């Protein structure tokens, strides 16, 4: 999984750096697919049908713009100046899955958008710091939610992180809220995907016809994710170069 994670980190970094005003979101998908295959890996999301979805996912990358939080399907949509573009990407390598996501601001970003991005990114970092053996999922969720609320934002409803390994989505659910000391105890050798999804508004969601999720109030959203191993020396971020 560490080997898979390094490959995914490199691919996601290249895809994110190439996002610019005027490109179509499907171009991000095409680039990601090409890079994953060149790395000798398989796209994790392509033709994957998550629990509760009406149909299989038709693309390699999830590309969600502005108020769409996750599972946005790449299309002919042309990225505009000021758009918040979330790229969620997963791959399988030698039988194991890894998963990661970033939010990129296209063009000029005002102070509020920059704060939303940085708050979500920092919330992920704080959640990861809690991922030690003997700690709990509630410790992770508390760290994330508390920081997001202090920043004036909201953790979105319904959506969570997850266990990951030989399957893309495994137990347990990794919530972005919680109470210290509560929830499942983190054990040596567990691998989890921690992924704060944050809204500038109230965090209520609606599911769109294409199975993507958007904020119910139309507020902007951001999303960051890493695949993290629980070790005796603390958390190791696998999806990092």
PyMOL commands that set and color helices and strands:
alter all, ss='L'
color gray80, all
select helices_A, chain A and resi 2-17+25-38+111-129+137-150
alter helices_A, ss='H'
color red, helices_A
select strands_A, chain A and resi 42-43+61-65+68-70+84-93+96-105+154-155+161-163+170-174+191-194+197-199+205-207+213-215+221-223+226-231+234-237
alter strands_A, ss='S'
color yellow, strands_A
deselect
rebuild
show_as cartoon
